[in-house]
Amino acid sequence: MAEEKDVEKTIAEDLVVTKYKMAGEIVNRILKQVIDKCVAGASVREICEFGDNLLVEETSKVFKKEKELKKGIAFPTCVSVNNCICHFSPVPSESDYTLKDEDVVKVDLGAHVDGFIAVVAHTIVIGSSSENKVTGRKADVILAAHYASQAALRLLKPGNETYTVTDTVQKVAESFKCKPVEGMLSHQLKQFKIDGEKTIIQNPNEAQKKEHEKFEFDTHEVYAMDVLVSTGEGVGKEMDTRVTIYKKTDETYQLKLKASRMFYSEVRTKHGSMPFNLRSFEEETKAKMGVVECVNHKLIEPFQVLYEKQGEYIAHFKFTVLLMPNGPHRITGLPFEPELYQSQNAIRDPVLKSLLNSSANPKAAKKKKKKAELAAEPAVEVEAAA
């Protein structure tokens, strides 16, 4: 039995699929509640705190009897606005942001149950409705990111190569005169590992093209498909916003400072290898001191807050996909409302159009159709994954 420990658990096992789906349902429910809080006048910090509290609370309700089973935040709540690309989730001592009408707001968060991770990101425009449609560059970038993520979902199939996704995301973004954010990675997910070895890169620069490996998708793999699109050049830069989200690496080093040792020990016991926000530490000042030495010696890695040029907009969609034997199964993501957006641009490439018009899960669709015919009930729409 001792060897059992090292066997990697995959979605070939029903219980693993159940845990992924549980995490997925929690994440979708919380994403919806967080988005409802995104209104003009709201504080981004308070929204992030609200999201994180819900993630802890909701995950604590599942598998209560299994005391040893770890669960909780797999990615802290971030609310990145307009030209801010990602990872904005300020701690109390840093400057907050107050949401305004017409802001382009990206919400990003994740939960795990027993280390099985479900992550999600969604983009909205404050104050938009079917009477008050989003137009111009904001509509372009949101539609580009949405359709690029939908095209990617249809390509996440065993036997396909990661660069097929890279190229398709690029073409969809260009149809709306936008660019995917350079060098952003979508990772394979494994138990307790948010950054698995297989990755899908978007809009790689020349150096990244040379370095970044091609991979092939396999059955029973799980991916966090992450699409970020910009109205501008698509190159992210760090500004003066301090990093608040970090995660432990597998590196080792003998820390010199007591504050660093205490901080690192708390990270290991409280968060393990999951990303965390400095806000989750009792004493923020001590955590800020402790993190410095840990980062310098690569024990902990930062998730930088990146920005596009002022005046540009970024849209972000991310979902978690299980590559089941009967096709890709998306477990996170909210329904998109295309009727809120009006763009002068559209996808005209016939190959892309037929890809987007195809079912995201053909085998499951066939099965459901057969079942439905037998039961004489209408087939369930596969793509409308809650």
Phi, psi and omega per residue, in radians:
M1 nan -0.417 -3.070
A2 -1.023 -0.625 -3.088
E3 -1.229 -0.450 -3.118
E4 -0.852 -0.658 -3.073
K5 -0.896 -0.678 -3.001
D6 -1.480 -0.163 -3.117
V7 -1.239 2.205 -3.099
E8 -1.285 2.247 3.134
K9 -1.459 2.252 3.124
T10 -2.204 3.103 -3.125
I11 -1.330 0.160 2.984
A12 -1.217 -0.325 -3.126
E13 -1.705 2.264 -3.097
D14 -1.011 -0.707 -3.092
L15 -1.112 -0.610 3.120
V16 -1.154 -0.754 3.110
V17 -1.044 -0.744 3.129
T18 -1.037 -0.766 -3.122
K19 -1.155 -0.709 3.077
Y20 -1.059 -0.791 -3.110
K21 -1.141 -0.650 3.088
M22 -1.066 -0.847 3.123
A23 -1.058 -0.698 -3.140
G24 -1.097 -0.763 -3.141
E25 -1.135 -0.704 3.122
I26 -1.074 -0.834 -3.098
V27 -1.081 -0.775 3.141
N28 -1.110 -0.717 -3.128
R29 -1.116 -0.774 -3.110
I30 -1.232 -0.686 3.118
L31 -0.980 -0.771 -3.132
K32 -1.076 -0.772 -3.138
Q33 -1.155 -0.652 3.134
V34 -1.179 -0.740 3.139
I35 -1.106 -0.652 3.111
D36 -1.073 -0.448 3.133
K37 -1.417 -0.250 -3.090
C38 -1.420 1.511 3.125
V39 -2.277 2.810 3.141
A40 -0.981 2.340 3.122
G41 1.658 -0.178 -3.098
A42 -1.403 2.621 3.126
S43 -1.560 2.248 3.134
V44 -1.076 -0.717 -3.124
R45 -1.045 -0.794 -3.127
E46 -1.107 -0.656 3.119
I47 -1.130 -0.741 3.138
C48 -1.117 -0.745 3.121
E49 -1.105 -0.716 3.109
F50 -1.033 -0.822 -3.136
G51 -1.074 -0.809 -3.113
D52 -1.136 -0.712 3.107
N53 -1.071 -0.731 3.120
L54 -1.123 -0.712 -3.136
L55 -1.042 -0.759 -3.140
V56 -1.166 -0.813 -3.083
E57 -1.093 -0.862 -3.069
E58 -1.184 -0.694 -3.132
T59 -1.222 -0.454 -3.120
S60 -1.223 -0.265 -3.075
K61 -1.473 -0.242 -3.100
V62 -1.753 2.656 -3.131
F63 0.843 0.819 -3.088
K64 -1.083 -0.614 -3.052
K65 -1.237 -0.475 -3.103
E66 -1.525 1.567 -3.015
K67 -1.079 -0.578 -3.074
E68 -1.372 -0.275 -3.033
L69 -1.252 2.172 -3.115
K70 -1.513 2.505 3.106
K71 -2.794 2.820 -3.138
G72 2.587 -2.561 -3.085
I73 -1.319 2.273 3.045
A74 -1.831 -0.380 2.982
F75 -2.681 2.127 -3.104
P76 -1.074 2.640 -3.128
T77 -1.123 2.241 3.071
C78 -2.166 2.492 3.057
V79 -2.255 1.768 -3.063
S80 -1.872 2.251 -2.955
V81 -1.960 2.463 3.050
N82 0.912 -1.902 -3.080
N83 -1.503 -0.016 3.048
C84 -1.339 2.190 -3.036
I85 -1.378 -0.860 -3.023
C86 -2.887 2.894 2.961
H87 1.182 0.423 3.082
F88 -1.507 1.983 -3.110
S89 -2.730 1.321 -2.896
P90 -1.179 2.547 3.044
V91 -1.467 2.846 -3.062
P92 -0.938 -0.573 -3.061
S93 -1.448 -0.158 -3.132
E94 -1.728 2.861 -3.074
S95 -1.238 2.422 -3.104
D96 -1.542 3.111 3.011
Y97 -2.336 2.388 3.101
T98 -1.802 2.185 -3.094
L99 -1.171 2.523 -3.132
K100 -2.182 2.797 3.063
D101 -0.975 2.456 3.096
E102 1.295 0.089 3.035
D103 -1.182 2.486 3.019
V104 -1.594 1.992 -2.984
V105 -2.007 2.214 3.119
K106 -1.939 2.140 3.117
V107 -1.890 2.316 -3.040
D108 -2.370 2.235 3.125
L109 -2.807 2.946 3.130
G110 -2.800 2.700 3.100
A111 -2.348 2.809 3.033
H112 -2.405 2.627 3.050
V113 -2.183 1.970 -3.103
D114 1.048 0.597 3.096
G115 1.433 -0.006 3.105
F116 -1.628 2.026 -2.842
I117 -1.717 2.368 2.994
A118 -2.193 2.126 -3.141
V119 -2.121 2.771 -3.107
V120 -2.726 2.653 2.968
A121 -2.543 2.578 -3.081
H122 -2.553 2.636 -3.122
T123 -2.133 2.382 3.059
I124 -2.361 2.903 3.005
V125 -2.042 2.189 -3.097
I126 -1.061 2.269 3.060
G127 1.484 0.038 -3.115
S128 -1.399 2.590 3.100
S129 -2.762 3.068 -3.120
S130 -1.157 -0.386 3.077
E131 -1.481 -0.469 -3.089
N132 -2.112 1.336 -3.007
K133 -1.276 2.688 3.073
V134 -1.499 2.263 -3.108
T135 -2.237 -3.095 3.037
G136 1.117 -2.571 -3.029
R137 -1.157 -0.534 3.115
K138 -1.118 -0.750 3.128
A139 -1.140 -0.748 3.135
D140 -0.951 -0.894 -2.986
V141 -1.226 -0.638 -3.131
I142 -1.240 -0.742 3.103
L143 -1.135 -0.696 3.128
A144 -1.044 -0.826 -3.106
A145 -1.176 -0.700 3.141
H146 -1.097 -0.924 -3.085
Y147 -1.179 -0.572 3.094
A148 -1.122 -0.705 -3.141
S149 -1.214 -0.603 3.112
Q150 -1.206 -0.672 3.096
A151 -1.151 -0.725 3.132
A152 -1.058 -0.754 3.141
L153 -0.976 -0.706 -3.101
R154 -1.287 -0.237 3.137
L155 -1.764 -0.100 3.135
L156 -1.379 1.334 -3.088
K157 -2.333 2.509 3.101
P158 -0.911 2.346 3.136
G159 1.709 -0.445 3.098
N160 -1.330 2.718 3.135
E161 -1.745 2.633 -3.102
T162 -1.060 -0.595 -3.091
Y163 -1.231 -0.328 3.039
T164 -1.099 -0.706 3.116
V165 -1.164 -0.816 3.138
T166 -0.917 -0.866 -3.076
D167 -1.191 -0.652 -3.115
T168 -1.209 -0.742 3.111
V169 -1.028 -0.723 3.123
Q170 -1.050 -0.846 -3.089
K171 -1.124 -0.725 -3.136
V172 -1.107 -0.801 -3.130
A173 -1.037 -0.735 -3.116
E174 -1.151 -0.502 3.102
S175 -1.051 -0.468 -3.139
F176 -1.846 0.332 -3.134
K177 0.981 0.687 3.122
C178 -2.183 3.011 3.120
K179 -2.283 2.420 3.014
P180 -1.157 2.604 -3.137
V181 -1.196 2.226 -3.008
E182 -1.020 2.276 2.965
G183 1.314 0.085 3.133
M184 -1.210 2.457 -3.073
L185 -1.981 2.451 2.934
S186 -1.795 2.270 -3.043
H187 -1.867 2.625 2.921
Q188 -1.221 2.510 3.115
L189 -1.884 2.416 3.053
K190 -2.293 3.021 -3.123
Q191 -1.037 2.187 -3.116
F192 1.050 0.328 -3.129
K193 -2.361 1.913 -3.090
I194 -1.504 -0.252 -3.119
D195 -2.164 1.144 3.126
G196 -1.033 2.880 -3.007
E197 -1.181 -0.575 -3.135
K198 -1.402 2.289 -3.108
T199 -2.380 2.726 3.041
I200 -2.035 2.137 -3.130
I201 -1.681 2.604 3.004
Q202 -2.047 2.490 3.123
N203 0.766 0.998 -3.117
P204 -1.201 2.483 3.031
N205 -1.408 3.116 -3.039
E206 -1.005 -0.775 -3.118
A207 -1.114 -0.736 -3.127
Q208 -1.159 -0.595 3.116
K209 -1.061 -0.688 -3.126
K210 -1.236 -0.717 -3.032
E211 -1.438 -0.644 -2.957
H212 -1.320 2.225 -3.101
E213 -1.340 2.698 2.994
K214 -1.602 2.512 3.082
F215 -2.273 2.836 3.042
E216 -2.005 2.462 3.119
F217 -1.358 2.538 3.099
D218 -2.206 2.704 3.065
T219 -1.038 2.599 3.122
H220 1.225 0.310 3.007
E221 -1.683 2.808 3.114
V222 -2.221 2.397 -3.134
Y223 -2.267 2.574 2.947
A224 -1.755 1.758 -3.111
M225 -1.447 2.028 -2.950
D226 -2.100 2.021 -3.110
V227 -2.124 2.100 3.091
L228 -2.172 2.176 -3.070
V229 -2.180 2.528 -3.088
S230 -2.131 2.618 3.025
T231 -1.409 -0.248 -3.084
G232 -1.785 -2.466 -3.077
E233 -1.309 -0.395 3.132
G234 1.419 0.404 3.111
V235 -1.944 2.086 -3.105
G236 -1.480 2.410 3.093
K237 -2.263 2.594 3.057
E238 -1.411 2.408 3.049
M239 -1.900 -2.563 -3.104
D240 -1.676 0.229 3.086
T241 -1.301 2.231 -3.107
R242 -1.300 2.528 3.095
V243 -1.200 2.394 3.080
T244 -2.151 -0.268 -3.108
I245 -1.895 2.285 -3.103
Y246 -2.417 2.932 2.967
K247 -2.605 2.636 -3.125
K248 -1.270 2.491 3.069
T249 -1.796 -3.002 3.099
D250 -1.723 0.139 -3.133
E251 -1.253 2.792 3.052
T252 -2.213 2.606 3.130
Y253 -2.940 2.505 3.122
Q254 -1.506 1.802 -3.093
L255 -1.186 2.478 -3.081
K256 -1.556 -0.709 -3.026
L257 -1.522 2.465 -3.130
K258 -1.070 -0.746 -3.121
A259 -1.041 -0.686 -3.139
S260 -1.188 -0.725 -3.118
R261 -1.125 -0.747 3.131
M262 -1.116 -0.747 -3.137
F263 -1.090 -0.842 -3.080
Y264 -1.113 -0.670 -3.135
S265 -1.142 -0.676 3.108
E266 -1.177 -0.659 3.110
V267 -1.058 -0.792 -3.093
R268 -1.094 -0.765 -3.079
T269 -1.366 -0.668 -3.016
K270 -1.496 -0.669 -3.011
H271 -2.041 -0.327 -3.083
G272 1.004 -2.262 -3.086
S273 -1.713 0.223 3.141
M274 -1.507 2.534 3.050
P275 -1.051 2.577 -3.115
F276 -2.501 2.842 3.092
N277 -1.879 2.469 3.124
L278 -1.008 -0.379 3.108
R279 -1.029 -0.463 -3.049
S280 -1.338 0.002 3.104
F281 -1.688 2.432 -3.109
E282 -0.880 -0.923 -3.089
E283 -1.931 1.826 -3.065
E284 -1.038 -0.717 -3.096
T285 -1.068 -0.763 3.140
K286 -1.150 -0.692 3.133
A287 -1.108 -0.733 3.126
K288 -1.086 -0.635 3.112
M289 -1.234 -0.810 -3.058
G290 -1.132 -0.543 -3.039
V291 -1.249 -0.480 -3.029
V292 -1.025 -0.947 -3.117
E293 -1.116 -0.651 3.134
C294 -1.078 -0.716 3.137
V295 -1.241 -0.722 -3.140
N296 -1.014 -0.568 -3.122
H297 -1.840 0.348 3.008
K298 1.031 0.415 3.068
L299 -1.352 -0.461 -3.107
I300 -2.367 2.385 3.132
E301 -1.936 2.500 -3.116
P302 -1.537 2.611 2.974
F303 -1.811 1.720 -3.043
Q304 -1.121 2.550 3.029
V305 -1.509 2.000 -3.052
L306 -1.869 2.624 -3.140
Y307 -2.273 2.576 2.934
E308 -1.631 3.012 3.138
K309 -1.045 2.579 3.098
Q310 -0.948 2.424 3.103
G311 1.627 -0.238 3.082
E312 -1.646 2.953 3.132
Y313 -2.241 2.583 3.095
I314 -2.116 2.404 3.011
A315 -2.069 2.570 -3.019
H316 -2.422 2.196 2.967
F317 -2.289 2.330 3.121
K318 -2.462 2.433 3.030
F319 -2.546 2.852 -3.117
T320 -1.806 2.302 -3.058
V321 -2.200 2.268 3.050
L322 -1.719 2.183 3.120
L323 -1.511 1.480 -3.107
M324 -1.399 2.783 3.130
P325 -1.005 -0.503 -3.125
N326 -1.644 0.255 3.084
G327 2.157 2.990 -3.108
P328 -1.207 2.406 -3.116
H329 -2.156 1.935 -3.095
R330 -1.488 2.189 -3.091
I331 -1.888 -0.143 3.071
T332 -2.325 2.808 3.133
G333 2.126 2.470 3.114
L334 -1.709 2.728 3.086
P335 -1.044 2.473 3.130
F336 -1.621 2.553 -3.127
E337 -1.971 1.492 -3.067
P338 -1.078 -0.429 -3.100
E339 -1.179 -0.172 3.119
L340 -1.505 -0.133 -3.012
Y341 -2.119 2.421 -3.137
Q342 -2.298 2.028 -3.094
S343 -2.199 2.624 3.073
Q344 -1.362 -0.300 -3.076
N345 -1.749 2.798 3.128
A346 -2.758 2.913 3.096
I347 -1.464 2.077 -3.105
R348 -1.940 -0.277 -3.127
D349 -1.120 2.083 -3.077
P350 -1.048 -0.579 3.138
V351 -1.153 -0.796 3.125
L352 -1.134 -0.719 -3.124
K353 -1.078 -0.760 -3.100
S354 -1.243 -0.548 3.070
L355 -1.089 -0.831 -3.100
L356 -1.195 -0.471 3.121
N357 -1.453 -0.183 3.137
S358 -1.360 2.813 3.132
S359 -1.270 2.517 3.136
A360 -1.263 -0.261 -3.083
N361 -2.588 1.290 -2.991
P362 -1.015 -0.748 -3.091
K363 -1.123 -0.776 3.130
A364 -1.125 -0.628 3.141
A365 -1.111 -0.755 3.121
K366 -1.060 -0.825 -3.136
K367 -0.984 -0.847 -3.081
K368 -1.111 -0.645 -3.126
K369 -1.102 -0.812 3.130
K370 -1.035 -0.872 -3.141
K371 -0.986 -0.791 -3.082
A372 -1.104 -0.715 3.127
E373 -1.092 -0.725 -3.141
L374 -1.102 -0.742 -3.092
A375 -1.503 -0.060 -3.085
A376 0.937 0.699 3.076
E377 -2.082 2.691 3.138
P378 -1.140 2.520 3.139
A379 -1.184 2.559 -3.133
V380 -1.399 2.419 3.082
E381 -1.202 2.017 -3.022
V382 -1.207 -0.678 -2.945
E383 -1.282 -0.323 -3.092
A384 -1.388 1.085 3.109
A385 -1.282 2.202 -3.106
A386 -1.173 nan nan
